[in-house]
């Protein structure tokens, strides 16, 4: 684990938010890790107030650049050196607050905006011991990492929060003397005199003697330095340490034992050299401090690394060996021992403070906001923590060298594992047989962390000897326990700080794990990793949900370490299932206002394979997704909400956002959660209740395809958005605002509350949406949705296309005429519609709508009536025509019986 040189980046290096007495020397220091001048175009610095979690200061850094050493200062007018951007005294708030650095369009950020992770590059969230209360800012800007607590008593006088490298590529903050425009102090923590630490090392390469320097020690008992061979795990040399001298302790090692061309280790133990004889095997006694190194092409054994530096990696030496050997110094400021990652290549300084170089690696992964590589962030209303994502406890063959436990953080991004513990339990005694601290570790950029056998591919971050994870009946559990091992002080199975657990078994061994099941996953049977379920290897993979300690979320699937789980493809999407009703708890202040999502479809329809996704307005990547379980009830309803009677509850801390969208998705969980690459085949239904162009664009929707809750539509009661057209998915014209009816039929516009209106709406160009003052475009092609939208602009009472099924509208000289029957939800809403009718005069009151109508549109009901009327009219005309013809004919040819008789008589005479 040599110091990595990566692409340089801009970071928040130091913050001084609170000065003694008057705050006249506050500052924020940025640093470009190249150590050279760099342009700050495209960067924005935002200051957040933890009281309300909103921005109180926004600085566009366009046109600025760092100095020639990479530093850039924003600070008070009295600060020396003079800042590039000056701030009035007492501008930087003391905490709980945050400073965030963004790299995207500065137009996205403004004062009084909510905290956002969109375009985030770097951030620090801080508070004092007295203030507290920075949880929401930390969840939004630094998910998985708590706010930094500034200790005002750490230094006499002034102090600042400075960023320092902890270990390897892991960064952190500490309190130190202010150093504006200078390299941070970043001095390693002072070791206790009772526990010496390795401070410097020299690997001589066989040409010169090796060298080990320890911090001062006043240990009560004897100490010994032990050098071990990495290929044999045997002691090469052991030396008693003289603790009687003051100051640093220097020890020379024979050049043959600390070469650096092959793997080895140096460890400090309590004891004497006689306890560690040359050629004796590696002791299982835990050392006070240890350093394990890997030579070029030569790795130490898993037994050596796991015993001496559990959970850490050996220091990887460079292939180019310098003349005179390698000189390594303790430079990382991590407070823990037995970690080679705190050592960097640096000049040897025996008896003097270490001369550590300034690191040139980044504390974050830089991505282009909105790109497919942009990591999702935890939304401010989500409190997800680490989950067990996959477990492979039994691999083919006797070696058992492919075992692993995979953890995952729901943020899907790089997160610190500070204070996290992984415990492996035995079902035979209900006690942990392995207790592993993950402090100092970080997940991958996608949120994964792998603990597994040393031969596992891909390589785990924490390696275990083969056959470590028992096959069952056993358990794996993950805890958050920042103050020590979870088992400390617990006689039974610890449950305090428990984040997630999996209890598993072999064939016929489920009863043997009863004690673990009762404590970790009560009421659930242990999982069976069936070795005959798949050809080759298999694992227990989380596929059906994100609830902790929920064994029903796991299925047997092919192993997929550090990748998305290879879950079985979901069954075909159920037919006829739609989002039926949505309500957010903050839409009104009514005591009965509740947050829920109601689905509707055929009764007893299985929801397996469906994912419900909640999107928050202007929170890119801030999505919550939950796989649905169970099926619709006998009435065809399925309720998701946090109240009695709901079929499924929202995860802890999650609710329907005030403005956003609800998606019903049928695809892989990760695809449904991202909501950015959904196809028509995977998007089952969608309801957008936001006017945010960013959200509409991300869903490939346009303005007018959203449905906003109209609070006036309901009189003094809870409000929800309700579907009133049964089966047309993704159709905004199917929705209306109404009183909430979770689990029962929706309340929809009814002819019971209809009213006859005749409206004439004037041609105000600002009101005709995008039709430039002429209403003809509104009704062209029967665009009822746009007409309803215009009417709702006048009424603000919840009018949608559903209300206009019995109305006709036409365009007369640029004016919109609406005449006929308009439905309503209630007498209250009917009164609001009639009030709109009185506000906008009818044709009888104004002369504008009396001319010939153009572009007339008739509703389907009116069109049917017109067709019937036309047919009746034609039949009537035909009847009248026939009657008239008969009348005229008879008039020209009268029936004269006297003439007929004379003619007949005449004919008779002539025949005679």
NUFIZA-154613 format. One line per 10 residues: number of its first residue (from 1); their letters; for each residue z, y, x negated of C-alpha. Coordinates in pm, whole numbers. Each point is the difference from the previous one (the first is absolute). Layout:
BEGIN
NUM = a = Z/Y/X | ... $
***
This chain:
BEGIN
1 = xxxxxxxxxx = 0/0/0 | -119/264/-240 | -33/359/117 | -315/29/207 | -232/297/-43 | -175/55/334 | -216/271/152 | 193/329/-14 | 122/165/319 | 198/297/129 $
11 = xxxxxxxxxx = 366/-64/84 | 307/190/115 | 196/-2/-324 | 312/208/65 | 169/186/288 | 287/249/-21 | 95/91/358 | 358/121/-43 | 124/242/-268 | 358/112/-61 $
21 = xxxxxxxxxx = 85/306/210 | -331/169/94 | -310/-221/12 | -212/213/-233 | -132/-263/-243 | -129/-266/239 | -321/-179/-92 | -233/-292/59 | -175/-135/-308 | -327/-192/20 $
31 = xxxxxxxxxx = -128/-200/-294 | -340/-153/-74 | 57/-326/-188 | -302/61/-225 | 214/254/-185 | -291/246/9 | -125/287/217 | -119/-119/344 | -140/180/304 | 213/1/316 $
41 = xxxxxxxxxx = -290/60/239 | 42/-212/312 | 380/-33/-34 | 252/138/249 | 377/24/-49 | 208/-23/319 | 375/62/38 | 171/-181/291 | 323/78/180 | 204/-309/81 $
51 = xxxxxxxxxx = 136/176/307 | -290/-71/232 | -220/-156/-272 | -251/286/6 | -172/199/-275 | 156/334/-89 | -228/90/-294 | -360/-97/-80 | -170/93/-328 | -373/-52/-57 $
61 = xxxxxxxxxx = -42/-59/-375 | -374/74/-2 | -99/213/-300 | 302/-101/-207 | 27/-241/-290 | 276/-145/-216 | 74/138/-345 | -140/-162/-314 | 283/-257/0 | -48/-100/364 $
71 = xxxxxxxxxx = 288/199/159 | -16/229/306 | 294/198/137 | 70/137/347 | 329/190/4 | 223/303/39 | -85/336/-156 | 297/-20/-242 | -99/-341/-139 | -100/-33/-364 $
81 = xxxxxxxxxx = -264/-92/-93 | -176/203/270 | -143/-220/277 | -370/6/86 | 93/47/368 | 302/223/69 | 242/-65/286 | 267/230/145 | 360/-96/-82 | 154/-278/207 $
91 = xxxxxxxxxx = -339/-135/117 | 40/-366/-100 | 250/-149/244 | 296/-201/-131 | -32/-315/211 | -44/-211/196 | -357/102/-74 | -317/-111/-176 | -287/120/-218 | -337/-172/44 $
101 = xxxxxxxxxx = -326/23/-193 | -328/-62/183 | -359/-33/-117 | -240/70/287 | -116/302/197 | 270/268/2 | -98/84/358 | 185/-313/115 | 337/149/-90 | 184/293/150 $
111 = xxxxxxxxxx = 352/126/42 | 199/-153/288 | -214/-316/-3 | 171/-339/18 | 42/-202/-319 | -310/-209/-67 | -120/-256/-254 | -365/95/48 | -146/75/-345 | 339/-53/-166 $
121 = xxxxxxxxxx = -7/-28/-379 | 367/33/-96 | 330/98/161 | 371/37/-62 | 255/-12/282 | 344/123/-98 | 339/76/149 | 358/66/-109 | 301/-220/57 | 122/248/259 $
131 = xxxxxxxxxx = -326/50/189 | -157/-344/49 | -254/-29/282 | -332/-43/-184 | -87/-337/151 | -308/108/198 | -152/188/-295 | 62/-302/-225 | -160/-239/248 | -306/223/29 $
141 = xxxxxxxxxx = -52/110/-362 | 168/-271/-213 | 30/-308/227 | 225/-267/-143 | 170/245/-236 | 311/191/111 | 40/372/-51 | 126/101/-345 | 361/122/7 | 49/300/-227 $
151 = xxxxxxxxxx = 349/-3/-152 | 105/363/-38 | 283/-104/-233 | -218/-194/-244 | -22/293/-245 | 199/311/-57 | -211/293/110 | -353/-58/124 | -181/-330/37 | -336/-121/131 $
161 = xxxxxxxxxx = -159/-317/136 | -240/-135/-261 | -246/-288/20 | 35/-268/-267 | -143/-343/-64 | 248/-271/92 | -163/-315/-132 | -356/-115/-56 | -208/210/241 | 289/74/235 $
171 = xxxxxxxxxx = 108/362/42 | 319/155/136 | 199/322/4 | 321/102/-171 | 213/313/-30 | -24/182/-336 | 10/345/-155 | -296/212/117 | -306/-2/-226 | -269/209/174 $
181 = xxxxxxxxxx = -336/-19/-173 | 136/-253/-248 | 9/-375/-28 | 280/-147/209 | 312/-111/-184 | -12/-357/139 | 273/-130/-227 | 95/-364/60 | 338/-37/168 | 298/-19/-229 $
191 = xxxxxxxxxx = 115/-358/-35 | 362/-88/61 | 185/-66/-323 | 112/-337/134 | -359/-122/51 | -242/73/-287 | -370/29/68 | -298/-61/-226 | -126/347/-95 | -275/-67/-259 $
201 = xxxxxxxxxx = -191/-296/-137 | -234/-60/-287 | -219/-310/-18 | -98/-30/-365 | -300/-227/25 | 122/-214/-289 | -58/282/-249 | 328/188/42 | 336/-88/149 | 62/47/368 $
211 = xxxxxxxxxx = 246/254/130 | 222/27/308 | 207/305/94 | 274/-16/263 | 188/274/178 | 361/63/-98 | 242/-267/115 | 375/-27/34 | -5/-342/155 | 333/-173/36 $
221 = xxxxxxxxxx = -143/-328/-126 | -249/-112/-266 | -375/52/43 | -294/-189/-146 | -372/77/-40 | -225/-302/54 | -372/-28/-86 | -191/-275/184 | -336/-170/-54 | -223/48/306 $
231 = xxxxxxxxxx = -189/-326/-49 | 304/-230/-32 | 273/196/180 | 224/-69/-298 | 221/232/-202 | -168/132/-316 | 297/202/-125 | 333/134/123 | 203/285/-148 | 352/119/80 $
241 = xxxxxxxxxx = 5/367/93 | 243/235/-172 | 145/211/278 | 259/176/-217 | -242/273/-110 | -58/317/200 | -347/91/119 | -317/-203/23 | 2/-355/-134 | -291/-110/-223 $
251 = xxxxxxxxxx = -81/-364/-76 | -274/-129/-230 | -176/-324/89 | -187/-226/-239 | -373/77/-3 | -78/-363/88 | 181/15/334 | -121/326/152 | -368/3/-86 | -162/111/323 $
261 = xxxxxxxxxx = -305/-222/-45 | 146/-251/245 | 243/8/290 | 375/26/-41 | 316/167/122 | 304/198/-113 | 324/-21/198 | 355/136/-24 | 280/-231/115 | 376/5/18 $
271 = xxxxxxxxxx = 114/-252/-260 | -48/-92/-362 | -292/-122/-208 | 166/-341/-16 | -53/-29/375 | -377/31/-49 | -92/-233/-283 | -347/20/-156 | -241/-247/166 | 229/-34/302 $
281 = xxxxxxxxxx = -161/25/343 | -3/312/213 | 346/59/146 | 36/36/376 | 268/264/-62 | -117/335/133 | -59/257/-279 | 123/361/8 | -349/122/-88 | -324/-171/-99 $
291 = xxxxxxxxxx = -355/77/-107 | -280/-259/34 | -341/61/-157 | -336/-176/20 | -224/-19/-304 | -378/28/21 | -118/-311/185 | 349/-152/1 | 220/17/310 | 372/-87/5 $
301 = xxxxxxxxxx = 112/-281/225 | 103/65/358 | 340/-144/-86 | 53/262/-271 | -106/300/213 | 178/-115/314 | 325/-64/-187 | 7/314/-213 | -189/258/213 | -9/-135/358 $
311 = xxxxxxxxxx = -253/182/215 | -156/184/-297 | -303/-54/-218 | -15/-48/-374 | -117/296/-210 | -365/-68/-88 | -71/90/-363 | -334/147/-99 | -264/-213/-171 | -34/258/-278 $
321 = xxxxxxxxxx = 297/-38/-225 | 93/307/-196 | 98/-14/-363 | 376/7/-5 | 32/-158/343 | 80/127/349 | 272/257/68 | 129/4/357 | 256/239/155 | 195/-1/325 $
331 = xxxxxxxxxx = -160/291/189 | 4/-90/368 | 293/152/187 | 71/-310/211 | 371/-69/21 | -35/-379/-12 | 0/-221/-309 | -214/-301/-99 | -331/173/73 | -274/17/-268 $
341 = xxxxxxxxxx = -185/252/218 | 231/283/-116 | -133/-30/-358 | -298/199/-130 | -168/17/-336 | 165/290/-184 | 95/101/-355 | 308/-170/-141 | 302/233/-2 | 305/-201/-123 $
351 = xxxxxxxxxx = 327/169/83 | -179/283/187 | -109/59/363 | -321/-182/83 | -323/202/-22 | -175/-106/319 | -358/108/78 | -85/158/334 | -159/-271/219 | -359/35/112 $
361 = xxxxxxxxxx = 3/-223/305 | 8/98/366 | 282/-71/245 | -248/-57/279 | -345/-132/82 | -247/280/64 | -234/-65/293 | -250/205/194 | 157/87/337 | -176/-169/287 $
371 = xxxxxxxxxx = -181/-249/-224 | 32/-377/55 | 229/-14/-303 | 242/256/142 | 332/-178/51 | 156/27/342 | 335/177/22 | 303/-65/212 | -3/229/301 | 312/214/40 $
381 = xxxxxxxxxx = 104/-205/302 | -15/-337/-179 | 285/-149/-200 | -159/-319/-129 | 161/-172/-299 | -89/-291/-225 | -109/-323/167 | -55/-353/-122 | -375/-31/36 | -74/-345/-142 $
391 = xxxxxxxxxx = 192/-300/-134 | -133/-297/-194 | 291/-225/-91 | -181/-331/-45 | -320/-25/-205 | -206/-313/-74 | 95/-200/-308 | 327/-62/-174 | -7/322/-206 | 62/229/303 $
401 = xxxxxxxxxx = -143/286/-207 | -172/187/283 | 304/97/207 | 54/358/107 | 163/245/238 | -208/304/96 | 167/314/132 | -189/279/175 | 88/356/101 | -151/111/334 $
411 = xxxxxxxxxx = -107/332/-153 | -275/-190/-181 | 49/212/-311 | 184/-3/-334 | 374/4/75 | 313/-25/-214 | 216/-313/33 | 312/188/-107 | 305/-172/147 | -197/-299/134 $
421 = xxxxxxxxxx = 124/-356/-60 | -174/-334/56 | 231/-293/73 | -102/-368/-1 | 241/-209/212 | 70/-372/-9 | 37/-170/336 | 241/-254/-145 | 285/246/-61 | -127/320/169 $
431 = xxxxxxxxxx = 39/188/-327 | -260/187/-209 | -120/-199/-299 | -193/299/-131 | 84/370/46 | -267/232/-141 | 27/379/-28 | -333/178/43 | 133/341/-107 | -245/172/-233 $
441 = xxxxxxxxxx = -298/-184/149 | -283/147/211 | -244/-155/242 | -374/5/-58 | -208/287/134 | -40/-203/322 | 371/-67/48 | 18/-359/-134 | 260/-140/-242 | -28/-354/-133 $
451 = xxxxxxxxxx = 281/-223/-133 | -126/-336/-118 | -57/-268/-260 | -116/108/-343 | -332/-184/36 | -85/155/335 | -331/187/27 | 3/294/58 | 295/54/-232 | 322/89/185 $
461 = xxxxxxxxxx = 194/314/-85 | 312/-211/-34 | -45/-344/-152 | 209/-308/75 | 12/-333/-182 | -198/-277/174 | 166/-182/289 | 253/281/56 | -58/53/374 | 146/-299/184 $
471 = xxxxxxxxxx = -210/-183/259 | 245/5/292 | 214/0/201 | 56/341/-163 | -53/371/57 | -134/316/-159 | 151/338/87 | -57/358/-112 | 280/260/4 | 47/369/-64 $
481 = xxxxxxxxxx = 322/14/-202 | 7/300/-237 | 359/-59/-117 | -23/-357/-127 | -81/-359/95 | 1/-60/378 | 217/-310/-45 | 281/189/-174 | 313/-21/212 | -160/-230/261 $
491 = xxxxxxxxxx = 133/-349/54 | -291/-104/222 | -364/100/33 | -19/381/-45 | -157/194/285 | 83/358/-96 | -316/174/-123 | -221/-290/112 | -363/113/40 | -183/-326/64 $
501 = xxxxxxxxxx = 49/-376/-31 | -193/-325/29 | 175/-334/52 | -223/-300/-69 | 25/-376/-11 | -167/-330/-75 | -77/-272/253 | 320/-116/170 | 229/253/-173 | 32/272/263 $
511 = xxxxxxxxxx = 365/-77/83 | 101/30/-365 | -95/370/3 | 207/81/309 | 248/218/-191 | -275/214/-153 | -182/25/333 | 312/115/182 | 65/274/-256 | -351/119/-89 $
521 = xxxxxxxxxx = -230/-87/293 | 229/-80/295 | -149/-186/293 | -312/-111/-191 | -103/-333/-147 | -78/-7/-374 | -366/16/-97 | -183/-308/-124 | -244/44/-288 | -200/-305/101 $
531 = xxxxxxxxxx = -168/-143/-314 | -249/-186/221 | -108/305/203 | -269/109/-247 | -204/-159/-274 | 156/89/-334 | 273/265/-11 | 145/200/287 | 253/276/58 | 207/152/278 $
541 = xxxxxxxxxx = -183/327/74 | 103/291/222 | -281/34/255 | 140/79/344 | 237/294/-32 | 209/234/-213 | 342/-68/144 | 253/-95/-269 | 164/-344/20 | -261/-106/258 $
551 = xxxxxxxxxx = -115/-350/-94 | -260/-4/278 | -199/252/-206 | -84/-267/-261 | -273/-263/1 | -114/-257/-254 | -301/145/-182 | -180/-20/-336 | 190/180/-281 | -103/362/-59 $
561 = xxxxxxxxxx = 236/163/-254 | -46/378/-37 | -271/-2/268 | -9/30/375 | 127/-322/150 | -266/-257/86 | 103/-18/363 | -193/-212/249 | -262/193/191 | 135/120/336 $
571 = xxxxxxxxxx = -137/-155/317 | -273/185/192 | 114/327/152 | 128/-44/357 | -235/130/268 | 93/279/237 | 308/119/-191 | 36/380/-27 | 259/266/-73 | 136/84/346 $
581 = xxxxxxxxxx = 271/265/-53 | 147/197/-292 | 307/222/-16 | 174/189/-283 | 371/73/16 | -46/364/-106 | -264/98/256 | 273/132/231 | 375/59/-12 | 61/-219/304 $
591 = xxxxxxxxxx = 278/-255/-43 | -229/-281/123 | -286/83/-240 | -59/-313/-210 | -243/-107/-270 | -213/-300/87 | -348/-148/-7 | -107/-211/296 | -287/-247/-20 | -172/-148/304 $
601 = xxxxxxxxxx = -233/-294/45 | -32/-339/161 | 340/-161/70 | 147/-226/-273 | -257/109/-260 | 103/-85/-358 | 17/300/-235 | -18/-200/-321 | -230/168/-251 | 39/349/149 $
611 = xxxxxxxxxx = 156/288/-193 | 137/320/152 | -42/302/-229 | 162/343/40 | -158/296/-179 | 176/332/-56 | -190/327/18 | -82/142/-348 | 180/-286/-176 | -285/-170/-188 $
621 = xxxxxxxxxx = 101/-357/-70 | 321/58/196 | -69/-292/233 | 233/-258/147 | -150/-334/96 | 172/-290/169 | -147/-343/82 | 51/-81/366 | 169/-320/111 | 33/-183/329 $
631 = xxxxxxxxxx = -222/56/303 | -37/221/306 | 229/-77/293 | -91/-142/341 | -113/348/110 | -214/49/-310 | 226/256/-174 | 144/7/-355 | 246/269/-110 | 76/120/-354 $
641 = xxxxxxxxxx = 305/228/-10 | 365/35/-93 | 169/-61/335 | 117/-290/210 | -288/-186/159 | -251/66/-278 | -191/-307/-119 | -3/119/-361 | 196/274/-177 | -129/256/-246 $
651 = xxxxxxxxxx = 115/-56/-361 | 314/193/-98 | -48/376/1 | -352/-18/146 | -109/166/322 | -314/133/170 | -88/330/-171 | -15/326/194 | -363/45/-105 | -218/-275/-140 $
661 = xxxxxxxxxx = -171/-316/121 | 69/-356/112 | -241/-277/-102 | -26/-356/119 | -168/-190/-282 | -123/-355/-58 | -45/-46/-374 | 193/-58/-322 | 332/179/-1 | -96/221/-297 $
671 = xxxxxxxxxx = -325/103/171 | 181/86/323 | 267/193/-188 | -247/213/-195 | -193/82/321 | -275/146/-217 | -258/-279/-9 | 23/-145/349 | -314/-131/164 | -81/-20/371 $
681 = xxxxxxxxxx = 83/-367/-24 | 350/56/-140 | 97/309/205 | 101/-141/338 | 126/327/151 | 90/352/-108 | 189/294/145 | 1/331/-191 | 250/267/106 | -58/255/-273 $
691 = xxxxxxxxxx = -237/290/-58 | 17/-40/-379 | -356/5/-143 | 125/-210/-293 | 128/-277/226 | -304/9/227 | -228/-22/-301 | 190/-295/-146 | -52/-187/327 | -369/100/26 $
701 = xxxxxxxxxx = 87/188/318 | -108/348/107 | 170/287/180 | 25/-78/370 | 75/-370/-63 | 374/61/-8 | 245/1/292 | 293/243/-20 | 316/-38/210 | 17/268/270 $
711 = xxxxxxxxxx = 369/65/61 | -64/214/312 | -154/-296/180 | 346/-149/59 | 282/191/163 | 330/-32/-194 | -43/-353/-128 | -124/-215/-288 | -370/18/-86 | -234/-268/-126 $
721 = xxxxxxxxxx = -374/-47/-49 | -122/-259/251 | -325/-193/27 | -151/21/349 | -323/-190/-61 | 75/-366/-54 | -236/-133/-258 | -199/265/-185 | 143/5/-354 | -6/306/-226 $
731 = xxxxxxxxxx = -91/231/288 | 191/332/22 | -126/50/357 | 215/-296/105 | 327/179/-76 | 231/249/169 | 350/141/-43 | 254/-138/246 | 358/-114/39 | 87/-302/-214 $
741 = xxxxxxxxxx = -23/-341/164 | 56/-255/-281 | -55/-357/113 | -140/95/342 | -322/139/143 | -91/344/-134 | 29/311/213 | -356/133/46 | -174/279/197 | -9/-88/369 $
751 = xxxxxxxxxx = -191/124/303 | 339/20/172 | 60/326/-184 | -359/123/3 | -103/352/86 | -323/168/101 | -93/272/-243 | -293/226/-60 | 26/159/-343 | -227/248/-167 $
761 = xxxxxxxxxx = 85/22/-371 | -127/299/-192 | -223/-12/-309 | 249/86/-274 | -178/-100/-318 | 323/-91/-175 | 83/-241/280 | -329/-186/29 | 96/-226/-291 | -309/-3/-221 $
771 = xxxxxxxxxx = -259/103/258 | -32/368/-87 | 103/146/334 | -235/-210/212 | 147/-280/210 | -335/-179/38 | 65/-202/-313 | 327/-124/146 | -152/-180/294 | -325/-102/-164 $
781 = xxxxxxxxxx = -21/-376/36 | 313/-22/218 | 248/76/-278 | 304/-14/223 | 237/-27/-298 | -89/347/-128 | 32/152/347 | 343/-157/38 | 92/136/-341 | -98/349/103 $
791 = xxxxxxxxxx = 200/-25/322 | 302/-122/-197 | -28/310/-220 | 48/210/313 | 270/-214/162 | 197/-165/-286 | 117/-253/255 | -158/-325/-118 | -345/7/164 | -235/-263/-142 $
801 = xxxxxxxxxx = -326/-157/111 | 201/-236/220 | 85/291/231 | -362/98/70 | -125/-320/163 | -33/176/334 | -126/340/-117 | -341/160/-51 | -73/267/-257 | -299/212/-82 $
811 = xxxxxxxxxx = -107/286/-221 | -98/329/166 | -113/286/-224 | 227/-121/-279 | 300/-48/230 | 156/-341/62 | 46/-90/366 | 234/-289/86 | 16/-99/363 | 143/-296/180 $
821 = xxxxxxxxxx = 291/-237/-29 | 232/-5/-305 | 270/-264/-23 | 353/44/-139 | 302/-201/-110 | 250/172/226 | 60/298/222 | 123/184/-310 | -331/-47/-181 | -195/70/319 $
831 = xxxxxxxxxx = 173/338/22 | -101/81/-359 | -363/-84/75 | 2/218/313 | 157/279/-202 | -299/-22/-235 | -226/19/307 | 166/325/107 | -18/141/-353 | -379/-52/-18 $
841 = xxxxxxxxxx = -171/143/314 | -223/-219/212 | -360/93/84 | 121/161/320 | 208/243/-202 | -252/72/-268 | -374/38/15 | -81/-152/-337 | -20/-363/120 | -208/71/313 $
851 = xxxxxxxxxx = -344/-28/-162 | -216/-309/-21 | 186/-275/-186 | -144/-146/-316 | 77/-318/-192 | 200/-127/295 | 215/-309/-57 | 138/-219/275 | 280/-247/-38 | -83/-367/66 $
861 = xxxxxxxxxx = 180/12/335 | -183/315/108 | -330/-141/-125 | 48/-310/214 | 77/216/304 | -308/207/-63 | -216/-314/-18 | 138/-121/333 | -55/344/152 | -358/13/-122 $
871 = xxxxxxxxxx = -79/-341/149 | 156/102/332 | -194/327/-7 | -330/-177/-63 | 66/-245/285 | 88/288/230 | -318/185/-88 | -206/-313/62 | 162/-43/340 | -65/362/98 $
881 = xxxxxxxxxx = -362/-29/-112 | -59/-309/214 | 152/167/304 | -212/310/-46 | -320/-207/-31 | 74/-189/320 | 69/320/188 | -326/164/-105 | -204/-309/79 | 139/-27/348 $
891 = xxxxxxxxxx = -64/366/61 | -370/-40/-76 | -34/-323/205 | 216/29/317 | 56/-303/223 | -168/119/338 | 46/-285/249 | -212/177/276 | -309/24/-223 | 51/-360/-105 $
901 = xxxxxxxxxx = -1/-106/363 | -317/203/86 | -183/-142/-295 | 87/-348/99 | -125/73/359 | -325/145/-128 | -56/-302/-220 | 46/-220/305 | -262/192/203 | -255/-17/-274 $
911 = xx = 38/-372/-24 | -87/-27/365 $
***
